[in-house]
Amino acid sequence: MTVVASVSCVNTRKATYFYNIGDTLLHSKYPVPQPIIQSNDILSIVVSSMNPKASETYNLPDTHSTNPNRQPGYLVNQKGYIQFPVLGKIKASGLTREELQKKIVDELVDRKLLLDPIVSIKQTNFKVTVLGEVKDPGVIHVENEKISLLEAIGKAGDLTIYAERNKVLLVRIKPNGDKLTRRLNLNSNKIFDSPYFYLKNNDVIYVEPNKAKVASSGRSKNILPILFSGMSLVIITLRYLIDK
């Protein structure tokens, strides 16, 4: 009865995504952000050219890590550098993947190491975390370095009926270590035009429980001691009757 009563108290409007949105075309002022490489990122870098034999030198496994459990790839150290075969230290932090690709290609060409090289770079440790009132909270690994808030919630199994949809909390760690927090309203179609619609590496999403969930939890805590006391009384009475 408690659960049924609690669910019936949930406002249907508040439990709906993008309430009252019709057929329309929503223009976004904010394009998909280009991830900026930061310290502790792990990069997969593959070099190819017209000479596969010469390219092999640049595709050797990363041997610069002493941690056997770390993902394969090139670790961006605390000073923002990667250690790359032949080229040595390369500054990576603060650049996009495209900028780092161009930097490596230019180095290979200028030093006449490869002819018409192609460099592919992928970040292998891009992840976001979804917590709170979702069906499957946890860490989500993103292979293509692009994920929206809605995709992250979908991968977490969607929000529960008890989720507070109008103030979902986003926590974002800035490159200097500062923490930025924003409240996002999934009841409104304005979320599509939010600069936080697309998530960044290491973002954390927390979905609060609504008042119905909190009230239900409080009632359960009050009812459980009464139930246990009643069960204890029944057990004592049965033992008395059996012994008698």
C-alpha positions in Angstrom: 0.0 0.0 0.0 2.8 2.4 0.8 4.5 2.0 -2.6 1.2 2.4 -4.4 0.3 5.5 -2.5 3.8 7.0 -3.1 3.7 6.4 -6.9 0.2 8.0 -7.1 1.6 11.1 -5.5 4.2 11.6 -8.3 3.2 14.5 -10.5 2.8 13.1 -14.1 4.1 16.4 -15.5 7.2 16.2 -13.4 7.8 12.6 -14.4 7.8 13.4 -18.2 10.8 14.4 -20.3 10.4 17.7 -22.2 6.8 18.2 -21.1 4.4 19.6 -23.8 7.0 19.7 -26.6 5.5 19.5 -30.1 6.8 18.9 -33.6 9.6 21.4 -34.2 13.2 22.0 -35.3 15.5 22.9 -32.4 18.5 24.9 -33.4 21.5 24.6 -31.1 23.9 27.5 -30.4 26.4 25.0 -29.0 28.1 22.5 -31.4 29.5 19.2 -30.2 32.6 20.2 -28.1 36.0 19.1 -29.3 37.7 17.3 -26.3 40.8 19.0 -25.1 43.7 16.7 -24.2 44.6 17.0 -20.5 47.1 15.4 -18.1 46.4 11.8 -17.3 44.5 11.2 -20.6 45.5 8.0 -22.4 45.9 8.3 -26.2 45.9 5.6 -28.8 48.1 6.9 -31.6 48.4 5.0 -34.9 50.7 6.1 -37.7 50.5 4.8 -41.3 52.1 5.8 -44.6 53.0 4.5 -48.1 55.9 2.6 -46.4 54.3 0.2 -43.9 57.7 -1.1 -42.7 58.9 2.4 -41.8 55.6 3.2 -40.1 56.0 0.2 -37.8 58.5 2.1 -35.7 55.8 4.5 -34.6 53.3 1.9 -33.7 55.3 0.0 -31.1 53.5 -0.7 -27.8 53.8 1.9 -25.2 56.6 0.7 -22.9 56.8 3.9 -20.8 54.4 2.8 -18.1 55.4 0.7 -15.1 51.7 -0.1 -14.3 50.8 -3.4 -15.9 47.0 -2.8 -15.3 46.9 0.5 -17.1 45.2 0.8 -20.5 47.5 0.6 -23.5 48.4 3.9 -25.1 50.4 7.0 -24.5 49.9 8.6 -21.0 49.9 12.4 -20.9 52.1 13.1 -17.9 51.5 15.8 -15.3 53.5 18.3 -17.4 51.3 17.6 -20.4 53.8 15.6 -22.5 53.7 12.2 -24.2 56.9 10.2 -25.0 56.6 9.2 -28.7 59.0 6.9 -30.6 61.8 8.7 -32.4 60.2 12.1 -32.0 60.7 12.1 -28.2 58.7 14.4 -25.9 55.6 16.0 -27.5 53.4 18.6 -25.8 49.9 17.2 -25.9 47.8 18.9 -23.2 45.7 21.9 -24.2 45.4 20.5 -27.8 42.5 18.9 -29.6 43.1 15.5 -31.3 43.2 17.2 -34.7 45.8 19.7 -33.5 48.0 16.9 -32.0 47.6 14.9 -35.2 48.8 17.8 -37.3 51.7 18.4 -34.9 52.9 14.8 -35.2 52.5 14.8 -39.0 54.4 18.0 -39.4 57.3 16.6 -37.3 57.5 13.4 -39.3 57.5 15.3 -42.6 59.8 18.1 -41.5 62.4 15.6 -40.3 61.9 13.5 -43.5 61.0 10.4 -41.4 57.9 9.4 -43.4 56.3 10.4 -46.7 52.6 11.5 -46.6 52.0 10.1 -43.1 48.5 9.6 -41.6 48.1 9.9 -37.9 45.0 8.6 -36.1 44.5 9.6 -32.4 41.8 8.3 -30.0 41.3 8.9 -26.3 40.9 5.5 -24.6 39.9 6.6 -21.1 36.9 8.9 -21.9 34.3 8.2 -19.3 31.3 9.7 -17.4 29.6 8.6 -14.2 25.8 8.5 -13.6 24.6 8.2 -10.0 21.4 8.4 -8.0 17.8 7.6 -9.2 18.7 5.6 -12.3 18.2 1.9 -12.9 21.9 1.0 -13.4 24.2 3.6 -11.9 27.9 3.4 -12.6 30.8 4.5 -14.8 30.2 4.6 -18.6 33.1 4.3 -21.0 32.7 6.3 -24.2 34.6 4.9 -27.2 33.9 7.8 -29.7 34.6 10.6 -27.2 31.1 12.0 -27.8 28.1 11.5 -25.5 25.1 13.6 -24.6 23.3 13.8 -21.2 20.4 11.8 -22.6 22.7 9.1 -24.0 24.4 8.8 -20.6 21.0 8.4 -18.8 19.9 5.9 -21.4 23.1 3.8 -20.9 22.4 4.0 -17.1 19.0 2.3 -17.7 16.9 5.5 -17.7 15.6 7.5 -14.7 13.4 5.8 -12.1 9.9 7.0 -11.4 11.3 8.6 -8.3 13.9 10.8 -10.1 13.8 14.6 -9.7 13.9 15.4 -13.4 13.9 19.2 -13.1 17.2 19.6 -11.2 19.7 16.9 -12.4 23.1 17.8 -11.1 26.2 18.0 -13.4 29.6 18.0 -11.8 32.5 18.9 -14.1 36.2 19.0 -13.2 38.1 21.8 -14.9 41.7 21.4 -16.0 43.0 23.4 -13.0 41.1 21.1 -10.6 38.1 23.4 -9.9 34.7 21.8 -9.8 31.8 23.3 -11.8 28.3 22.4 -10.9 25.1 23.0 -12.9 21.4 22.0 -12.4 19.7 20.8 -15.5 16.0 20.5 -16.2 14.9 17.5 -18.2 11.2 18.6 -18.0 12.1 21.5 -20.4 13.0 21.4 -24.0 15.6 24.1 -23.3 18.0 21.3 -22.3 18.6 20.8 -26.1 20.1 24.3 -26.2 22.2 23.9 -23.1 26.0 24.2 -23.3 26.0 21.1 -21.0 23.9 18.9 -23.2 27.1 17.2 -24.4 29.2 15.8 -21.6 33.0 15.9 -21.2 35.5 13.4 -19.9 35.1 12.6 -16.2 31.7 14.4 -15.9 29.5 13.2 -13.1 25.7 13.2 -13.3 23.7 12.9 -10.0 19.9 12.4 -10.1 18.2 13.3 -6.8 15.2 11.3 -5.5 11.9 13.2 -5.4 9.7 13.9 -2.4 7.6 10.8 -2.9 10.7 8.6 -2.6 12.0 10.4 0.5 8.5 10.2 2.1 8.2 6.5 1.2 11.7 5.9 2.7 10.7 7.7 5.9 7.5 5.7 6.3 9.3 2.5 5.7 11.7 3.3 8.5 8.8 4.0 10.9 6.8 0.9 9.9 9.7 -1.6 10.0 10.2 -1.4 13.8 6.5 -1.9 14.4 6.5 -4.9 12.1 9.5 -6.5 13.8 7.9 -5.8 17.2 4.6 -7.4 16.0 6.5 -10.5 14.7 8.4 -10.8 18.0 5.1 -10.7 19.9 3.7 -13.4 17.7 6.8 -15.7 18.1 6.7 -15.2 21.9 3.0 -16.1 22.0 3.4 -19.2 19.8 6.3 -20.4 22.0 4.1 -19.8 25.1 1.2 -21.8 23.6 3.5 -24.7 22.5 5.3 -24.9 25.8 2.0 -24.9 27.6 
